[in-house]
């Protein structure tokens, strides 16, 4: 059985950027801690479990003078971390639409 202890080897596929972006979900909202090309970690409220599909919109500010640029994402929950007043979700991004203006139930 493989050891789950930290062995000093980074297993992530891509580099992470520490950035706080607004996240809009079908039933809530939150804030990112970090983002990469293949995933995101954010805090929010609600009930999630590893393996669950999740749809959300990342709101990019200051990249377009006309306003916030939404990035509509679909992903899969990889890890759930209980927090004192929220939960942390590590999500693998399966697909995204940069500047997407699509509408989901509850997501503008």
Z-matrix of the N, CA and C atoms (Angstrom, degrees):
N
C 1 1.459
C 2 1.522 1 108.43
N 3 1.355 2 118.48 1 129.38
C 4 1.456 3 121.16 2 -178.79
C 5 1.527 4 112.10 3 -67.72
N 6 1.320 5 115.69 4 147.38
C 7 1.456 6 121.73 5 178.94
C 8 1.525 7 109.93 6 -74.58
N 9 1.345 8 117.09 7 141.53
C 10 1.462 9 121.78 8 177.12
C 11 1.520 10 111.55 9 -97.34
N 12 1.318 11 116.62 10 5.98
C 13 1.456 12 120.43 11 179.13
C 14 1.519 13 109.99 12 -76.56
N 15 1.332 14 115.67 13 150.20
C 16 1.459 15 122.09 14 178.35
C 17 1.519 16 109.19 15 -63.78
N 18 1.320 17 116.99 16 124.20
C 19 1.456 18 120.68 17 -179.03
C 20 1.529 19 112.26 18 -108.99
N 21 1.341 20 116.49 19 8.50
C 22 1.458 21 120.60 20 177.39
C 23 1.514 22 114.44 21 84.09
N 24 1.329 23 117.74 22 3.20
C 25 1.462 24 121.24 23 -179.17
C 26 1.524 25 109.04 24 -104.87
N 27 1.316 26 115.86 25 124.18
C 28 1.464 27 121.55 26 178.27
C 29 1.523 28 108.92 27 -74.35
N 30 1.337 29 117.40 28 125.48
C 31 1.454 30 121.36 29 -178.46
C 32 1.522 31 112.99 30 -101.01
N 33 1.298 32 118.13 31 -6.38
C 34 1.461 33 119.96 32 -178.98
C 35 1.523 34 110.20 33 -68.65
N 36 1.350 35 114.55 34 147.10
C 37 1.451 36 120.72 35 -178.68
C 38 1.528 37 112.41 36 -77.79
N 39 1.331 38 117.15 37 -30.52
C 40 1.455 39 121.03 38 -175.92
C 41 1.528 40 110.24 39 -136.54
N 42 1.322 41 116.33 40 160.11
C 43 1.464 42 121.94 41 178.52
C 44 1.522 43 110.64 42 -69.67
N 45 1.327 44 115.51 43 149.67
C 46 1.459 45 121.23 44 177.69
C 47 1.520 46 109.97 45 -102.14
N 48 1.329 47 115.53 46 147.30
C 49 1.457 48 122.80 47 173.03
C 50 1.523 49 107.59 48 -111.24
N 51 1.330 50 116.72 49 123.85
C 52 1.458 51 119.97 50 175.69
C 53 1.525 52 107.41 51 -77.15
N 54 1.321 53 116.43 52 113.01
C 55 1.454 54 120.97 53 -176.33
C 56 1.530 55 109.40 54 -155.22
N 57 1.328 56 116.16 55 140.78
C 58 1.465 57 121.82 56 176.94
C 59 1.523 58 108.87 57 -100.13
N 60 1.330 59 115.59 58 107.35
C 61 1.463 60 121.89 59 177.19
C 62 1.520 61 108.51 60 -119.48
N 63 1.320 62 116.01 61 145.83
C 64 1.461 63 119.98 62 175.26
C 65 1.529 64 109.08 63 -69.04
N 66 1.328 65 115.34 64 140.76
C 67 1.465 66 122.48 65 178.20
C 68 1.522 67 107.70 66 -122.60
N 69 1.318 68 116.41 67 130.11
C 70 1.466 69 121.84 68 175.45
C 71 1.523 70 107.45 69 -112.48
N 72 1.328 71 115.62 70 126.29
C 73 1.458 72 121.96 71 178.06
C 74 1.519 73 109.59 72 -112.88
N 75 1.317 74 115.92 73 170.04
C 76 1.464 75 119.76 74 178.20
C 77 1.523 76 111.95 75 -58.35
N 78 1.343 77 116.51 76 -34.96
C 79 1.470 78 120.12 77 -177.64
C 80 1.526 79 110.52 78 -131.93
N 81 1.326 80 117.17 79 50.71
C 82 1.453 81 119.26 80 177.66
C 83 1.510 82 112.44 81 153.88
N 84 1.309 83 113.31 82 -166.30
C 85 1.459 84 120.34 83 -179.78
C 86 1.518 85 108.39 84 -151.44
N 87 1.316 86 116.05 85 172.05
C 88 1.454 87 120.73 86 -179.81
C 89 1.503 88 111.91 87 -170.94
N 90 1.342 89 115.45 88 -165.51
C 91 1.463 90 122.36 89 -178.90
C 92 1.520 91 109.91 90 -138.75
N 93 1.311 92 116.27 91 139.17
C 94 1.458 93 119.34 92 177.97
C 95 1.519 94 110.56 93 -76.76
N 96 1.322 95 114.99 94 153.22
C 97 1.465 96 122.51 95 168.63
C 98 1.522 97 108.51 96 -102.06
N 99 1.339 98 115.52 97 -42.86
C 100 1.460 99 120.63 98 177.71
C 101 1.524 100 109.86 99 -153.46
N 102 1.335 101 114.32 100 157.91
C 103 1.456 102 122.19 101 -176.99
C 104 1.522 103 107.95 102 -138.77
N 105 1.334 104 116.22 103 144.57
C 106 1.463 105 121.43 104 172.21
C 107 1.524 106 107.84 105 -136.65
N 108 1.309 107 116.90 106 179.37
C 109 1.460 108 120.39 107 179.57
C 110 1.524 109 111.70 108 -67.16
N 111 1.330 110 117.61 109 -22.19
C 112 1.462 111 119.71 110 -176.03
C 113 1.523 112 114.38 111 -115.48
N 114 1.341 113 117.91 112 -3.88
C 115 1.452 114 118.41 113 -178.20
C 116 1.503 115 113.50 114 -167.46
N 117 1.330 116 114.38 115 177.48
C 118 1.458 117 121.53 116 -177.68
C 119 1.527 118 108.54 117 -152.01
N 120 1.326 119 115.68 118 149.76
C 121 1.464 120 120.96 119 171.31
C 122 1.512 121 106.08 120 -120.79
N 123 1.347 122 116.36 121 126.80
C 124 1.462 123 119.77 122 177.48
C 125 1.516 124 110.47 123 -143.06
N 126 1.327 125 114.73 124 159.34
C 127 1.458 126 121.41 125 175.96
C 128 1.525 127 108.58 126 -104.13
N 129 1.319 128 115.42 127 147.04
C 130 1.455 129 121.66 128 -178.99
C 131 1.523 130 108.58 129 -162.97
N 132 1.298 131 116.60 130 -173.98
C 133 1.468 132 123.90 131 173.82
C 134 1.520 133 107.21 132 -109.66
N 135 1.294 134 117.06 133 164.20
C 136 1.457 135 119.84 134 173.71
C 137 1.515 136 112.40 135 119.48
N 138 1.321 137 113.77 136 -175.43
C 139 1.451 138 121.45 137 -177.77
C 140 1.521 139 109.27 138 -117.12
N 141 1.318 140 117.07 139 116.72
C 142 1.453 141 123.19 140 -179.56
C 143 1.526 142 108.69 141 -133.96
N 144 1.319 143 116.82 142 158.75
C 145 1.455 144 120.59 143 177.63
C 146 1.529 145 109.21 144 -143.88
N 147 1.321 146 117.54 145 152.15
C 148 1.469 147 120.81 146 179.66
C 149 1.533 148 110.91 147 -56.19
N 150 1.325 149 114.40 148 136.29
C 151 1.460 150 120.99 149 -179.33
C 152 1.514 151 113.97 150 94.00
N 153 1.332 152 117.19 151 -14.37
C 154 1.470 153 120.81 152 -178.27
C 155 1.529 154 110.69 153 -72.13
N 156 1.332 155 117.33 154 140.48
C 157 1.465 156 119.81 155 172.96
C 158 1.521 157 109.06 156 -73.24
N 159 1.320 158 116.10 157 149.45
C 160 1.462 159 120.80 158 178.85
C 161 1.529 160 108.82 159 -146.40
N 162 1.330 161 115.62 160 136.80
C 163 1.471 162 121.92 161 175.51
C 164 1.516 163 108.03 162 -115.46
N 165 1.327 164 115.91 163 137.84
C 166 1.456 165 120.60 164 -177.81
C 167 1.519 166 109.76 165 -157.46
N 168 1.327 167 115.08 166 166.06
C 169 1.460 168 121.97 167 177.91
C 170 1.522 169 108.08 168 -123.35
N 171 1.324 170 116.44 169 125.85
C 172 1.466 171 122.07 170 171.19
C 173 1.513 172 106.87 171 -89.96
N 174 1.327 173 117.27 172 135.84
C 175 1.462 174 121.23 173 -179.11
C 176 1.522 175 109.74 174 -106.67
N 177 1.325 176 115.30 175 111.26
C 178 1.462 177 121.15 176 179.59
C 179 1.524 178 109.54 177 -91.49
N 180 1.321 179 115.26 178 116.83
C 181 1.464 180 120.39 179 177.11
C 182 1.520 181 109.30 180 -98.03
N 183 1.297 182 117.34 181 157.14
C 184 1.466 183 123.99 182 172.70
C 185 1.525 184 114.52 183 66.86
N 186 1.332 185 118.69 184 16.93
C 187 1.464 186 119.70 185 175.42
C 188 1.527 187 111.22 186 -105.43
N 189 1.332 188 116.30 187 -13.89
C 190 1.462 189 121.71 188 -179.90
C 191 1.525 190 107.68 189 -140.76
N 192 1.346 191 117.72 190 123.50
C 193 1.466 192 120.09 191 179.89
C 194 1.529 193 113.25 192 -58.87
N 195 1.333 194 116.96 193 -20.63
C 196 1.461 195 120.62 194 -179.15
C 197 1.530 196 112.55 195 -77.19
N 198 1.329 197 117.83 196 -13.78
C 199 1.458 198 119.66 197 178.28
C 200 1.517 199 113.52 198 139.64
N 201 1.310 200 114.82 199 -165.40
C 202 1.465 201 122.52 200 -177.39
C 203 1.529 202 110.09 201 -66.64
N 204 1.334 203 115.74 202 137.06
C 205 1.459 204 121.53 203 176.27
C 206 1.527 205 107.77 204 -105.82
N 207 1.339 206 117.05 205 117.53
C 208 1.461 207 119.31 206 179.06
C 209 1.530 208 111.86 207 -83.60
N 210 1.324 209 115.40 208 144.81
C 211 1.461 210 121.27 209 172.51
C 212 1.525 211 106.11 210 -121.60
N 213 1.329 212 116.20 211 105.14
C 214 1.462 213 122.18 212 -178.80
C 215 1.529 214 108.25 213 -79.64
N 216 1.335 215 116.94 214 124.09
C 217 1.471 216 122.25 215 -174.92
C 218 1.521 217 111.49 216 -124.47
N 219 1.326 218 114.15 217 148.09
C 220 1.453 219 121.86 218 168.97
C 221 1.508 220 106.57 219 -123.47
N 222 1.329 221 116.50 220 134.74
C 223 1.448 222 119.11 221 -177.34
C 224 1.510 223 113.02 222 -150.80
N 225 1.324 224 114.10 223 -172.47
C 226 1.456 225 122.09 224 179.90
C 227 1.520 226 107.90 225 -131.20
N 228 1.334 227 117.09 226 130.04
C 229 1.461 228 122.07 227 179.41
C 230 1.528 229 108.42 228 -66.89
N 231 1.340 230 115.34 229 126.47
C 232 1.455 231 121.61 230 179.94
C 233 1.523 232 110.69 231 -100.04
N 234 1.334 233 115.70 232 -36.58
C 235 1.469 234 120.74 233 -175.97
C 236 1.525 235 109.29 234 -150.42
N 237 1.328 236 116.33 235 144.85
C 238 1.460 237 122.49 236 175.81
C 239 1.524 238 107.12 237 -122.05
N 240 1.332 239 116.81 238 127.28
C 241 1.467 240 122.45 239 179.41
C 242 1.526 241 109.37 240 -118.66
N 243 1.331 242 118.18 241 112.49
C 244 1.472 243 120.01 242 175.45
C 245 1.529 244 110.05 243 -62.26
N 246 1.319 245 116.34 244 137.59
C 247 1.462 246 123.82 245 176.95
C 248 1.516 247 108.29 246 -124.47
N 249 1.349 248 118.04 247 164.05
C 250 1.476 249 119.57 248 -178.81
C 251 1.531 250 114.24 249 -55.62
N 252 1.330 251 118.40 250 -43.75
C 253 1.462 252 120.09 251 -176.43
C 254 1.521 253 112.32 252 -124.35
N 255 1.333 254 117.46 253 14.19
C 256 1.457 255 121.50 254 -177.90
C 257 1.525 256 108.29 255 -164.05
N 258 1.322 257 115.17 256 -171.40
C 259 1.461 258 120.18 257 170.06
C 260 1.518 259 107.96 258 -127.51
N 261 1.314 260 116.20 259 151.66
C 262 1.456 261 121.30 260 174.80
C 263 1.509 262 109.04 261 -103.58
N 264 1.335 263 116.03 262 135.10
C 265 1.461 264 121.24 263 179.40
C 266 1.519 265 110.27 264 -119.92
N 267 1.321 266 116.05 265 127.40
C 268 1.458 267 121.67 266 168.05
C 269 1.522 268 105.37 267 -97.54
N 270 1.338 269 116.62 268 123.25
C 271 1.462 270 121.21 269 -174.24
C 272 1.522 271 109.70 270 -126.40
N 273 1.331 272 115.94 271 129.81
C 274 1.468 273 121.22 272 171.69
C 275 1.522 274 106.60 273 -83.96
N 276 1.338 275 117.67 274 124.06
C 277 1.457 276 121.93 275 -179.95
C 278 1.524 277 108.56 276 -82.35
N 279 1.334 278 115.83 277 118.00
C 280 1.470 279 121.87 278 179.80
C 281 1.526 280 111.54 279 -88.13
N 282 1.337 281 116.69 280 -36.01
C 283 1.461 282 121.00 281 178.03
C 284 1.523 283 108.71 282 -156.88
N 285 1.329 284 114.86 283 157.09
C 286 1.461 285 119.51 284 177.36
C 287 1.518 286 109.66 285 -152.80
N 288 1.320 287 114.75 286 158.38
C 289 1.453 288 121.89 287 176.69
C 290 1.520 289 107.27 288 -127.75
N 291 1.316 290 115.94 289 105.58
C 292 1.454 291 121.79 290 -179.00
C 293 1.517 292 109.27 291 -70.18
N 294 1.336 293 116.12 292 126.06
C 295 1.456 294 120.22 293 -179.17
C 296 1.514 295 112.46 294 74.39
N 297 1.326 296 115.71 295 11.62
C 298 1.466 297 120.48 296 -177.98
C 299 1.513 298 111.50 297 -61.49
N 300 1.271 299 116.27 298 134.67
C 301 1.470 300 121.46 299 178.74
C 302 1.520 301 110.44 300 -109.23
N 303 1.359 302 116.62 301 17.33
C 304 1.449 303 119.00 302 -178.71
C 305 1.520 304 111.01 303 -65.61
N 306 1.286 305 115.67 304 159.11
C 307 1.457 306 121.12 305 -178.89
C 308 1.514 307 110.07 306 -121.15
N 309 1.324 308 116.54 307 130.41
C 310 1.444 309 122.93 308 172.92
C 311 1.505 310 106.04 309 -113.89
N 312 1.312 311 117.98 310 166.44
C 313 1.451 312 121.36 311 176.94
C 314 1.506 313 110.06 312 -54.61
N 315 1.303 314 118.15 313 111.69
C 316 1.451 315 121.96 314 176.71
C 317 1.525 316 115.07 315 86.61
N 318 1.322 317 118.05 316 -7.03
C 319 1.470 318 120.12 317 178.48
C 320 1.512 319 107.78 318 -111.73
N 321 1.341 320 117.18 319 121.06
C 322 1.469 321 119.21 320 -178.95
C 323 1.507 322 111.62 321 -66.63
